[in-house]
Amino acid sequence: MRAAVLMAVGFLLFGGGLAPTARAVEAPDQSDIVMALDFSASILRDKANRDRFATALERMADRVDETSADLVAGDTTVSLIQFATRAANYPGCVDLKLLNDPAAVAKFADCLRSLAGDYRKGLEAPLTKKIGVDTNYVQALEQAAKHLPADSVRPALILFTDGKHDVAGVPASRVPTTWMAG
């Protein structure tokens, strides 16, 4: 009986039952995420509204800090863009590759906090000159597409806005109702 128990334990430990096997560790799925943030006048002129947007971004930044180990382990690329009449990359905050890069994860959190600070400032001439004041979803989607590769396994676009598409010369019918990267 003792020999049977030893053989069973040996099988479990060395035969593949409980012992780790030499299976290849699967790499995480690649994910490409673009956060498109509405900086139109309807948000920036309304202090309560822009403070809500800023607070949400600060909470996200805190969550990025709290989950940084998980983010470093995931194969995610994050890009942040601002849009109003026109869309633009948020300087230094696009194509952040988080996999195995704690500094990139920290940069992502810093970018969210910086955007929150920009919301709190309200409507400022340099930003207005750069991206305008209306809400143009077409421009936001086109800029986002530049950061969502056609072969992305898990592309995602997160659109932060308070309203609807309302820019002169670009009818709402041009805003896609379904949208894919690439």
HELIX and SHEET records of a PDB file:
HELIX    1   1 ARG A    2  PHE A   14  1                                  13    
HELIX    2   2 ALA A   41  LEU A   44  1                                   4    
HELIX    3   3 LYS A   47  GLU A   66  1                                  20    
HELIX    4   4 SER A   68  ALA A   73  1                                   6    
HELIX    5   5 PRO A  102  LYS A  121  1                                  20    
HELIX    6   6 ALA A  125  ILE A  131  1                                   7    
HELIX    7   7 TYR A  137  ALA A  145  1                                   9    
HELIX    8   8 ALA A  172  ARG A  174  5                                   3    
SHEET    1   A 4 ALA A  87  ASN A  89  0                                        
SHEET    2   A 4 THR A  76  PHE A  83 -1                                        
SHEET    3   A 4 SER A  31  ASP A  38  1                                        
SHEET    4   A 4 ARG A 154  PHE A 160  1                                        
SHEET    1   B 3 ALA A  87  ASN A  89  0                                        
SHEET    2   B 3 THR A  76  PHE A  83 -1                                        
SHEET    3   B 3 LEU A  96  LYS A  97 -1                                        
END                                                                             
